[in-house]
Amino acid sequence: MSWLNHYVPPTPQPWHGRADAPEASSFFQIIQLLDLRQTIPANKQNNKFALLGFCCDEGIRRNLGRTGAAQGPSAIREMLAKYPYRKIIPLLRRGDIICIDSDLEDAQHALAQLLPYYYKHNITPLVLGGGHEIAWVIIKVLPHNFRVKN
């Protein structure tokens, strides 16, 4: 199973705002759309963040909860685009991992395959959307990527 089967590249649709906004004053002006299928440029800094959507309702549905989290990443990006931006921290938009045919486990594995890729390139991933099913991925991936230093 490859994460590519669940990956949707980023689109510029949610990243728009006022035409009269001063340059680099809002998130929609500073976001960098980068496709994970392309080579990541070298990053020597440790202050890059990447937004990655996890579009999935299956965990919520299985727990008889209210669905709608699958639309969360898109809604969050749309609202975030209009917020003012004050710091000079590169922010990357990396696309979405989607749940196909209610296969929650495959979607979780796809996300778990991608997170180490970010850490390897000194990028902090910010996963948007989903329900508690994201927690399984974090528990699976993080112990392998962070070591406590004495």
C-alpha positions as CSV (number, residue, x, y, z in Angstrom):
1,M,0.0,0.0,0.0
2,S,1.4,3.3,-1.0
3,W,0.4,6.7,0.4
4,L,0.1,7.9,-3.3
5,N,-3.2,6.0,-3.6
6,H,-4.6,8.3,-0.9
7,Y,-2.9,11.5,-1.8
8,V,-4.6,14.6,-3.4
9,P,-2.2,17.4,-4.3
10,P,-2.8,20.9,-3.1
11,T,-4.9,23.4,-5.1
12,P,-5.0,27.2,-4.8
13,Q,-8.8,27.4,-4.3
14,P,-8.9,28.1,-0.6
15,W,-5.9,30.4,-0.7
16,H,-7.4,33.7,-1.7
17,G,-8.3,37.0,0.0
18,R,-8.7,40.7,-0.4
19,A,-7.0,42.2,-3.5
20,D,-6.1,45.3,-1.5
21,A,-4.3,43.5,1.3
22,P,-0.7,44.7,1.8
23,E,1.9,42.3,0.5
24,A,2.7,39.3,2.8
25,S,0.1,40.4,5.4
26,S,-2.2,37.4,5.1
27,F,-1.8,33.6,5.0
28,F,-3.2,33.5,1.5
29,Q,-0.2,35.5,0.3
30,I,2.6,33.6,1.9
31,I,1.4,29.9,1.5
32,Q,3.6,27.8,-0.8
33,L,1.8,25.0,-2.6
34,L,4.0,22.0,-2.9
35,D,3.1,18.6,-4.4
36,L,4.5,15.7,-2.3
37,R,5.0,13.8,-5.5
38,Q,7.8,16.3,-6.4
39,T,11.2,16.4,-4.8
40,I,11.4,18.5,-1.6
41,P,14.0,21.2,-1.7
42,A,16.7,21.0,0.9
43,N,15.7,22.7,4.2
44,K,18.5,23.5,6.5
45,Q,16.2,25.5,8.9
46,N,14.0,23.9,11.5
47,N,11.2,26.5,11.3
48,K,9.2,25.2,8.3
49,F,5.6,24.1,8.8
50,A,3.5,22.1,6.4
51,L,-0.3,21.7,6.4
52,L,-1.5,18.3,5.4
53,G,-5.2,17.5,5.4
54,F,-6.6,14.1,6.6
55,C,-10.0,13.9,5.0
56,C,-11.8,11.1,6.8
57,D,-15.1,10.5,8.5
58,E,-14.8,6.7,8.9
59,G,-13.5,6.6,12.5
60,I,-16.3,9.0,13.5
61,R,-18.9,6.9,11.6
62,R,-17.7,3.7,13.3
63,N,-18.1,5.3,16.7
64,L,-21.6,6.5,15.8
65,G,-20.5,10.1,15.9
66,R,-21.4,13.1,13.8
67,T,-19.6,13.0,10.5
68,G,-18.2,16.0,8.7
69,A,-14.6,15.9,9.7
70,A,-13.7,14.9,6.1
71,Q,-14.5,18.5,5.1
72,G,-12.5,19.9,8.0
73,P,-9.2,20.4,6.2
74,S,-10.8,22.5,3.4
75,A,-12.8,24.6,5.9
76,I,-9.8,25.2,8.1
77,R,-7.7,26.3,5.1
78,E,-10.4,28.6,3.8
79,M,-10.7,30.4,7.2
80,L,-6.9,30.4,7.8
81,A,-6.3,32.0,4.4
82,K,-7.9,35.3,5.5
83,Y,-6.0,35.6,8.8
84,P,-3.3,38.1,9.2
85,Y,0.3,36.8,9.0
86,R,2.9,38.5,11.1
87,K,6.0,36.2,11.4
88,I,8.4,35.1,8.6
89,I,8.0,31.3,9.0
90,P,7.7,29.4,5.7
91,L,4.3,27.7,5.5
92,L,3.8,24.9,3.0
93,R,0.5,23.5,1.7
94,R,1.0,19.8,1.0
95,G,-2.3,18.4,-0.1
96,D,-4.6,15.9,1.5
97,I,-4.7,12.2,2.5
98,I,-8.2,10.9,1.8
99,C,-10.1,7.8,3.0
100,I,-11.2,5.7,0.1
101,D,-14.1,3.3,0.2
102,S,-14.3,3.6,4.1
103,D,-10.9,2.0,4.4
104,L,-9.8,3.9,7.5
105,E,-6.8,1.6,8.2
106,D,-5.3,2.3,4.7
107,A,-5.8,6.0,5.1
108,Q,-4.1,5.9,8.5
109,H,-1.2,3.9,7.1
110,A,-0.8,6.4,4.3
111,L,-0.5,9.2,6.8
112,A,1.9,7.2,8.9
113,Q,4.1,6.7,5.8
114,L,4.2,10.4,5.1
115,L,5.0,11.9,8.6
116,P,8.6,10.5,8.8
117,Y,9.2,12.1,5.3
118,Y,8.5,15.5,6.8
119,Y,10.7,14.9,9.8
120,K,13.5,13.8,7.6
121,H,13.4,17.2,5.8
122,N,13.2,19.3,9.0
123,I,9.5,20.2,8.4
124,T,6.9,20.2,11.2
125,P,3.7,18.7,9.8
126,L,0.4,20.2,11.0
127,V,-2.3,17.6,10.2
128,L,-5.8,19.1,9.7
129,G,-9.1,17.4,9.9
130,G,-10.2,13.9,10.8
131,G,-11.4,12.8,14.1
132,H,-9.6,10.8,16.8
133,E,-8.3,8.4,14.1
134,I,-5.3,10.8,13.7
135,A,-4.2,9.9,17.2
136,W,-3.5,6.3,16.1
137,V,-1.1,7.6,13.5
138,I,0.7,9.9,16.0
139,I,1.1,7.0,18.5
140,K,2.5,4.8,15.7
141,V,4.9,7.3,14.1
142,L,6.2,9.7,16.8
143,P,8.1,7.2,19.0
144,H,10.2,6.3,16.0
145,N,11.0,10.0,15.2
146,F,11.7,11.6,18.5
147,R,14.3,10.6,20.9
148,V,14.6,12.0,24.4
149,K,18.0,13.6,24.9
150,N,19.6,13.7,28.3
